Amino acid sequence: MFLKKFLILTILCLSAHQIIPAQILDVHIQDISHSKGQMCIAVFTDEAGFKAEITFWETKCPKTLVVNGSFDLKIPLKPGKYGVSVLDDKNCNGKMEYNIFGIPREGFGFSNYYQRGLYKPTFENFSFFLEKNETKQILVKMKYF
């Protein structure tokens, strides 16, 4: 009886794996300037969430994973529109620190978008579509002031 249940469960799991293909977001983060702190990676699905800092998915990774100023991460997601932001959280408090003039004191970056000025980008500036069965590679170039 146990063997029969095990076989049925195994077949169902294998079938489900074939029915629900994975989409993978392959994130390459480069130009990380130091080894202190952690990397905070956030995935957003729209402008409202980005403005309110309500993430769809997020993680914090130790800097021990950074090699030669770069870090790679693979994220399984459903098909849809996304944008990725990265914070080089030097003091490990999970939020961006600013100086008295409002200039970021920690590094940051966005998916396929390099921030040139001091203004925060809109979601549309760094968003992209992840299609069904797609492995999408994105680049995040870190910026420091």
Backbone torsions as a table, in degrees:
resi	resn	phi	psi	omega
1	MET	NA	-44.0	179.1
2	PHE	-61.6	-44.3	-179.5
3	LEU	-61.8	-40.0	179.6
4	LYS	-63.9	-44.9	178.2
5	LYS	-63.7	-40.5	179.5
6	PHE	-62.1	-44.4	179.8
7	LEU	-64.7	-42.6	178.8
8	ILE	-62.9	-45.0	179.1
9	LEU	-62.9	-41.1	178.9
10	THR	-63.3	-43.9	179.1
11	ILE	-63.4	-42.8	178.5
12	LEU	-62.7	-42.4	179.7
13	CYS	-64.7	-43.4	178.7
14	LEU	-65.5	-38.3	178.2
15	SER	-65.9	-43.3	-179.7
16	ALA	-63.1	-37.6	178.9
17	HIS	-62.9	-35.5	-179.8
18	GLN	-78.0	-30.3	-178.8
19	ILE	-76.8	-35.3	-176.0
20	ILE	-110.3	85.0	-179.4
21	PRO	-70.3	150.4	-177.7
22	ALA	-92.4	139.6	169.2
23	GLN	-101.7	137.1	-177.2
24	ILE	-121.1	130.9	171.9
25	LEU	-100.0	114.8	-178.2
26	ASP	-99.3	103.8	-173.7
27	VAL	-99.1	124.1	175.2
28	HIS	-113.7	118.3	-179.9
29	ILE	-107.3	128.0	-178.1
30	GLN	-130.7	168.8	179.6
31	ASP	66.7	35.3	174.9
32	ILE	-76.0	126.0	-166.7
33	SER	-91.9	-15.8	-176.7
34	HIS	-151.0	173.6	-175.2
35	SER	-107.5	6.2	179.7
36	LYS	-85.9	147.4	172.0
37	GLY	86.3	-146.3	-176.0
38	GLN	-144.2	163.1	175.3
39	MET	-101.6	125.4	177.3
40	CYS	-106.9	118.0	-178.1
41	ILE	-112.7	128.4	-178.5
42	ALA	-127.7	138.3	176.2
43	VAL	-112.4	129.2	178.7
44	PHE	-115.6	156.7	179.7
45	THR	-114.4	-11.3	-179.9
46	ASP	-163.6	171.0	-178.3
47	GLU	-63.2	-41.6	-178.3
48	ALA	-61.2	-44.8	178.3
49	GLY	-64.4	-40.1	179.2
50	PHE	-64.1	-46.9	179.8
51	LYS	-61.8	-40.6	-178.7
52	ALA	-85.6	-1.9	-177.4
53	GLU	57.3	41.3	174.8
54	ILE	-102.7	107.8	-174.0
55	THR	-85.6	151.6	171.5
56	PHE	-81.5	-37.5	-180.0
57	TRP	-153.5	143.9	177.7
58	GLU	-153.5	157.3	175.7
59	THR	-153.6	159.8	174.4
60	LYS	-123.2	129.8	-176.6
61	CYS	-121.8	139.9	178.8
62	PRO	-69.7	151.3	-180.0
63	LYS	-69.5	-10.2	176.8
64	THR	-63.7	-18.1	178.5
65	LEU	-83.1	-9.6	-179.7
66	VAL	-79.7	128.2	178.7
67	VAL	-125.3	122.1	180.0
68	ASN	52.1	41.4	177.0
69	GLY	77.0	11.4	-179.1
70	SER	-130.0	158.7	-178.5
71	PHE	-150.4	136.5	179.1
72	ASP	-119.5	144.2	-179.1
73	LEU	-146.8	136.7	176.3
74	LYS	-110.8	129.6	-177.0
75	ILE	-123.9	119.3	174.9
76	PRO	-79.8	128.4	-178.6
77	LEU	-138.7	160.9	172.2
78	LYS	-77.4	159.0	174.8
79	PRO	-57.9	143.0	178.7
80	GLY	160.6	-172.5	179.8
81	LYS	-99.3	131.1	-176.6
82	TYR	-140.9	166.0	170.6
83	GLY	-147.0	142.3	-177.4
84	VAL	-116.5	134.3	171.1
85	SER	-123.6	148.2	-177.6
86	VAL	-130.0	136.5	176.0
87	LEU	-118.3	128.3	172.0
88	ASP	-89.0	89.7	-171.2
89	ASP	-82.7	85.4	-173.7
90	LYS	-61.6	-36.7	-177.4
91	ASN	-100.9	8.0	174.5
92	CYS	57.7	35.5	177.5
93	ASN	-101.2	-1.3	175.1
94	GLY	80.1	8.0	178.9
95	LYS	-144.1	157.7	-179.5
96	MET	-70.4	136.7	175.0
97	GLU	-103.2	141.4	-179.1
98	TYR	-123.2	152.8	173.6
99	ASN	-83.9	-176.3	-175.4
100	ILE	-66.7	-16.1	178.6
101	PHE	-95.9	2.7	179.5
102	GLY	84.2	13.2	178.9
103	ILE	-90.7	133.0	-178.9
104	PRO	-58.0	136.6	177.8
105	ARG	-97.8	-5.9	179.7
106	GLU	-124.1	158.2	-178.4
107	GLY	-73.4	154.4	179.4
108	PHE	-152.3	163.4	177.5
109	GLY	-164.2	164.3	-178.1
110	PHE	-134.8	156.2	-177.8
111	SER	-63.1	122.3	176.5
112	ASN	50.0	33.6	-178.5
113	TYR	-148.7	126.9	177.7
114	TYR	-107.1	119.1	-178.2
115	GLN	-69.5	119.9	-177.5
116	ARG	-99.5	-30.9	-177.3
117	GLY	-111.2	-160.9	-179.5
118	LEU	-96.5	-8.9	-176.2
119	TYR	-84.5	142.3	177.8
120	LYS	-67.7	133.3	-179.8
121	PRO	-71.1	166.0	171.8
122	THR	-88.5	163.6	178.2
123	PHE	-57.4	-38.0	-179.4
124	GLU	-62.1	-28.6	179.8
125	ASN	-63.8	-32.4	-174.4
126	PHE	-125.2	13.9	-178.9
127	SER	-87.1	162.9	-178.6
128	PHE	-157.2	166.8	177.1
129	PHE	-106.2	137.5	172.9
130	LEU	-109.6	114.8	-175.9
131	GLU	-86.3	163.3	177.9
132	LYS	-58.8	135.3	178.9
133	ASN	63.6	19.2	-176.2
134	GLU	-98.1	142.7	164.6
135	THR	-108.4	110.4	-175.1
136	LYS	-106.3	130.0	176.1
137	GLN	-98.6	131.4	175.6
138	ILE	-127.3	154.1	179.7
139	LEU	-115.4	134.3	172.9
140	VAL	-121.0	113.9	176.4
141	LYS	-97.5	121.4	-177.3
142	MET	-74.7	146.7	178.8
143	LYS	-124.5	137.9	178.4
144	TYR	-132.0	143.6	176.5
145	PHE	-104.3	NA	NA
